[in-house]
Amino acid sequence: MNFNTENLDKETLLYLYKAMVLPRTIEEKMLIALRQGKISKWFSSWGQEATSVGSALAMNKEEYILTMHRNLGVFTSREIPLDRLFSQFQGKMNGFTKGRDRSFHFGTQEFKIVGMISHLGSQMGVADGIALSHLLNQEEKCTLVYTGDGGAYINSSGMYEVILKAVIVDKTDKGSEFINLWVEHQGKEQPIYQAMRLTNNDGSPNLGVKTFTKLCIVAGAANGQDIPDPVTRSIPMGKGGEEKECEVLEIFDDTPVILRIQMEYSKYEGKIRSTKSIRNIFRFEDKATASEIINNSEEKGKQYAEEEQYADKVTYKDELTKEDIEAWIKEQKSNRTSDKSSSDKKPSGGFGAKRTFGSK
């Protein structure tokens, strides 16, 4: 991956790098604390450090920044004392709101940060008011505001850094067993339906078992043989974000991994459909594959570098072309009435169907 570093000396680049590493390091600690029950909630900004840090550092310290719930890099870039910041996250009295509002509904006049009101653009009006006051007072100041989830949906081929929020075991009506994933990518939680098919309709193993084994190794869950049975949990996997009772393998919760997703477009009964196929899985910290981990390879990340070269490849079947798909996607967007893409492949079986996975 190449970056334009023109007009930036090594000292500046190192400063920017350290500024991005700090919120990522805090993220890692918070995710551990969440698993240990030391904090009750955490809205991750994993993968969005550059957005928050870069924009915040471009502002003068006397200029206001209006944050969202995944802008940890703004708070660290404003050099807020970490003891007060962690106290806020843990709901302690010496936090900014004396134990209330947890990790995002808070701000500080001292550091010119206005806390989030809601996810739905409410900050925009407040930011307009602040900017207007600068204009009326003839002050040469800017106001920075964040809103929305942007292009955080996984809807194209590529390498995706995700956090596994739920690994779900399910069955179709015909009896085949598969894995659904509920993941977080750039702050947006979303499904990957039928990510791995474990068995065929007759109960025989499917090639998806190999993919699941890779996930187990990369995520540190051995080879999948000693995984605890799933627990029933409500996940918003239904239409329009409807909660569904799902059987979740909790050993994978909040584990960061990298998925290589390949989009495939085909026709079924005359209609175009899209499928997200997981071609490979990599360990987050060093981009190692399952094979590189097992063999304790000294070249961890080599396979990732090779696959990254063609990760944006898309498969078109049934005589479909790139132009056909672009027109179809445009039509889908115009007809969409919710933020749930109608191109996602839905499982044919109901959630919570009787399973065989993990039975003893």
C-alpha positions in Angstrom: 0.0 0.0 0.0 1.4 3.4 -1.0 0.8 6.7 0.7 1.5 10.2 -0.6 4.0 11.6 1.9 5.1 14.6 -0.2 6.0 17.7 1.8 5.9 15.6 5.1 9.2 15.1 6.9 10.0 12.0 8.9 9.4 13.8 12.2 5.9 14.8 11.1 5.1 11.3 9.8 6.3 9.8 13.1 4.2 12.3 15.1 1.1 11.4 13.0 1.8 7.7 13.4 2.1 7.9 17.2 -1.1 9.9 17.3 -3.0 7.1 15.6 -1.3 4.3 17.6 -2.5 5.8 20.9 -6.3 5.4 20.3 -5.7 1.9 18.8 -3.8 0.9 22.0 -6.7 2.2 24.1 -9.1 0.3 21.9 -7.2 -2.9 22.6 -7.3 -2.3 26.3 -11.0 -1.5 26.2 -12.0 -4.6 24.3 -10.2 -6.7 26.9 -11.9 -4.8 29.7 -15.2 -5.4 28.0 -14.6 -9.1 27.9 -13.6 -9.1 31.6 -16.8 -7.2 32.6 -14.8 -4.1 33.8 -16.8 -1.8 31.5 -20.4 -2.3 30.4 -20.3 -0.9 26.9 -17.8 0.1 24.3 -18.4 1.7 20.9 -15.3 0.7 18.9 -13.6 3.1 16.5 -11.2 0.4 15.4 -10.0 1.2 11.8 -11.1 4.8 11.9 -8.1 6.3 13.8 -6.7 8.1 10.8 -10.1 9.9 10.1 -10.4 11.2 13.6 -6.7 12.0 14.3 -6.0 13.5 10.9 -9.0 15.9 10.9 -8.6 16.8 14.6 -4.9 17.7 14.2 -5.8 19.9 11.3 -7.8 22.1 13.7 -6.6 24.8 16.0 -7.0 24.0 19.7 -9.5 26.9 20.2 -11.8 25.6 17.4 -14.7 23.4 18.3 -15.0 19.7 17.3 -18.4 17.9 17.5 -17.8 14.2 17.8 -19.7 11.0 17.2 -19.6 7.8 19.2 -16.6 6.4 17.4 -14.2 9.4 17.5 -11.8 8.3 20.2 -8.9 9.8 18.2 -10.4 13.3 18.6 -10.2 13.1 22.4 -6.6 11.7 22.4 -5.5 14.3 19.7 -6.8 17.1 22.0 -4.4 15.7 24.7 -7.1 15.2 27.3 -5.6 13.7 30.5 -5.9 10.0 30.2 -6.8 9.5 33.8 -10.0 11.6 33.3 -10.7 9.9 30.0 -10.5 6.4 31.5 -12.6 7.5 34.5 -15.3 8.6 32.0 -15.2 5.3 30.2 -15.5 3.4 33.5 -18.3 5.6 34.9 -16.3 7.0 37.8 -17.1 10.3 39.6 -13.9 12.1 38.4 -14.9 11.6 34.7 -16.3 14.5 32.8 -19.9 13.8 33.6 -19.4 12.2 37.1 -20.2 8.7 36.1 -22.9 9.3 33.6 -22.9 9.1 29.8 -20.2 6.5 29.5 -18.0 6.7 26.4 -19.6 9.1 24.0 -22.4 11.3 25.3 -19.9 13.8 26.8 -17.8 16.7 25.9 -15.6 19.3 27.5 -15.5 23.1 27.1 -12.0 23.1 28.3 -10.9 21.1 25.2 -13.5 22.5 22.9 -15.3 19.2 22.3 -19.1 19.0 22.0 -20.4 15.5 22.9 -22.6 13.5 20.7 -26.4 14.1 20.8 -27.5 11.2 18.6 -26.5 9.3 15.6 -29.0 11.0 13.3 -27.3 14.3 12.3 -28.4 16.4 15.4 -24.8 17.6 15.6 -25.0 19.3 12.3 -27.4 22.1 13.5 -25.2 22.8 16.5 -22.1 22.9 14.4 -23.9 25.4 12.0 -24.7 27.6 15.0 -21.1 27.6 16.2 -19.8 28.3 12.7 -22.3 31.1 12.2 -21.2 32.8 15.5 -17.6 32.8 14.2 -18.8 34.4 10.9 -20.9 37.1 12.7 -18.0 37.9 15.0 -15.6 38.0 12.0 -13.4 35.3 13.5 -11.3 33.2 11.2 -12.2 29.8 12.8 -13.5 26.5 11.5 -15.9 24.1 13.1 -15.5 20.3 12.6 -18.5 17.9 12.9 -18.8 14.2 12.2 -21.9 12.4 11.2 -23.1 9.1 9.6 -21.4 5.8 8.8 -20.2 6.6 5.3 -19.0 3.8 3.1 -18.7 1.3 6.0 -20.8 -1.4 4.3 -19.0 -4.5 3.0 -20.4 -4.5 -0.5 -17.3 -5.0 -2.7 -14.4 -7.3 -3.1 -11.4 -6.5 -0.9 -9.5 -6.9 2.4 -11.7 -5.9 5.3 -10.5 -5.4 8.9 -13.5 -6.4 11.1 -14.3 -7.2 14.6 -16.3 -10.4 15.1 -19.4 -9.4 17.1 -21.2 -12.7 16.7 -20.3 -16.0 15.0 -23.7 -17.6 14.6 -24.6 -21.3 13.9 -27.7 -21.9 11.9 -29.5 -24.5 9.6 -31.5 -24.3 6.5 -34.9 -25.9 6.2 -33.3 -28.6 4.1 -30.9 -29.5 6.9 -27.5 -28.0 5.8 -25.6 -26.2 8.6 -23.8 -22.9 8.1 -22.2 -20.0 9.8 -23.5 -16.4 9.7 -21.3 -13.6 10.8 -22.3 -10.4 12.5 -19.3 -8.1 12.2 -18.2 -4.5 12.8 -16.3 -2.7 10.1 -15.3 0.9 10.4 -17.9 1.4 13.2 -20.8 -0.2 11.3 -22.2 -3.5 12.5 -23.5 -5.6 9.6 -24.2 -9.2 8.6 -22.4 -11.6 6.3 -25.0 -14.2 5.6 -24.0 -17.9 5.1 -20.4 -17.0 5.3 -19.4 -20.6 5.7 -21.4 -23.7 4.9 -20.4 -26.5 7.2 -22.6 -29.4 5.9 -24.6 -30.3 2.8 -28.3 -31.1 3.0 -27.5 -34.8 3.5 -25.2 -34.0 6.5 -22.0 -34.6 4.7 -19.1 -32.1 5.3 -19.0 -29.0 3.0 -15.8 -27.2 1.9 -16.9 -24.4 4.3 -15.5 -26.5 7.1 -12.0 -25.6 6.0 -12.8 -21.9 6.1 -14.3 -22.3 9.6 -11.1 -24.1 10.7 -9.1 -21.2 9.4 -11.2 -18.8 11.4 -10.7 -20.9 14.6 -6.9 -20.9 14.1 -6.6 -17.2 13.2 -8.9 -16.2 16.0 -7.0 -18.3 18.6 -9.8 -20.9 19.1 -7.6 -23.9 18.3 -8.9 -26.0 15.5 -12.6 -25.9 16.3 -12.7 -29.2 18.1 -13.0 -27.9 21.7 -15.2 -24.9 21.2 -18.0 -24.5 23.8 -21.6 -25.0 22.7 -23.4 -21.9 21.4 -25.5 -19.7 23.7 -28.8 -18.1 22.6 -28.6 -14.4 22.1 -30.6 -11.7 20.3 -28.8 -10.3 17.2 -30.3 -7.7 14.8 -29.9 -10.0 11.8 -33.5 -9.7 10.7 -35.1 -7.4 8.0 -34.7 -3.8 8.9 -32.5 -4.7 11.9 -35.1 -6.9 13.6 -33.8 -8.8 16.6 -33.5 -12.5 16.1 -32.7 -15.3 18.6 -29.4 -16.8 17.4 -27.1 -19.4 18.6 -23.8 -17.7 19.1 -20.3 -19.1 19.6 -19.2 -16.6 22.2 -15.5 -17.6 22.2 -15.1 -15.4 19.1 -16.8 -12.3 20.5 -14.9 -9.0 19.9 -12.0 -10.7 18.1 -10.4 -8.6 15.3 -9.6 -10.4 12.1 -9.0 -9.6 8.4 -11.4 -11.1 5.8 -10.7 -11.3 2.1 -14.2 -11.0 0.6 -14.9 -11.7 -3.0 -18.2 -10.5 -4.5 -19.9 -12.9 -7.0 -22.8 -11.9 -9.2 -25.1 -14.4 -10.8 -28.7 -15.0 -12.0 -31.3 -17.0 -10.2 -34.7 -17.4 -11.8 -34.0 -14.5 -14.0 -33.0 -12.1 -11.2 -29.5 -10.9 -10.3 -28.2 -11.9 -6.9 -24.9 -11.1 -5.1 -22.9 -13.4 -2.9 -20.1 -12.5 -0.5 -17.6 -15.3 -0.4 -14.8 -15.4 2.3 -11.7 -16.4 0.3 -9.3 -16.2 3.2 -8.9 -15.1 6.8 -5.9 -13.4 8.4 -4.8 -12.7 11.9 -5.2 -9.1 12.6 -1.9 -8.2 14.3 0.5 -9.7 11.8 -1.7 -10.6 8.8 -0.8 -14.3 9.2 -2.8 -17.1 7.6 -3.8 -20.2 9.5 -1.1 -22.2 7.6 1.6 -19.6 8.6 0.4 -19.8 12.2 0.5 -23.6 12.4 3.9 -23.8 10.7 5.2 -20.9 12.8 6.4 -19.3 9.5 9.1 -16.7 9.7 7.3 -14.9 6.8 4.0 -14.2 8.4 2.0 -11.9 6.2 3.6 -13.0 2.9 0.3 -14.7 1.7 -1.6 -11.5 2.6 0.7 -9.4 0.5 0.3 -11.7 -2.5 -3.5 -11.9 -2.2 -3.8 -8.1 -1.7 -2.7 -7.6 -5.3 -5.9 -9.2 -6.6 -8.3 -8.8 -3.7 -10.6 -6.4 -5.6 -11.4 -9.2 -8.2 -15.2 -9.6 -8.8 -16.7 -12.8 -10.4 -19.5 -12.3 -13.0 -21.5 -15.4 -13.9 -24.3 -16.1 -16.3 -23.0 -13.7 -19.0 -23.4 -10.7 -16.6 -21.0 -7.8 -17.2 -19.6 -5.0 -15.0 -21.9 -2.6 -16.7 -24.9 -4.8 -15.9 -24.1 -4.9 -12.2 -23.4 -1.1 -12.0 -26.9 -0.5 -13.5 -28.4 -3.0 -11.1 -26.7 -1.5 -8.0 -27.9 2.0 -9.1 -31.5 0.6 -9.4 -31.2 -1.1 -6.0 -30.1 2.2 -4.3 -33.0 4.1 -5.8 -35.5 1.5 -4.5 -34.0 1.0 -1.1 -36.2 2.0 1.8 -33.8 1.1 4.6 -30.1 0.9 5.2 -30.2 -2.8 4.7 -28.9 -3.7 1.2 -31.4 -5.8 -0.7 -28.5 -7.5 -2.4 -27.5 -9.4 0.8 -28.1 -13.1 0.5 -30.7 -14.2 3.0 -30.5 -17.7 4.6 -33.4 -20.0 3.7 -33.7 -21.4 7.3 -35.0 -19.7 10.3 -32.6 -18.6 13.1 -32.5 -20.8 16.1 -33.2 -24.0 14.1 -32.1 -27.3 15.6 -28.4 -27.6 15.3 -25.8 -30.4 15.4 -22.7 -28.2 15.7 -21.0 -28.6 19.1 -23.3 -31.4 20.3 -21.8 -34.0 22.4 
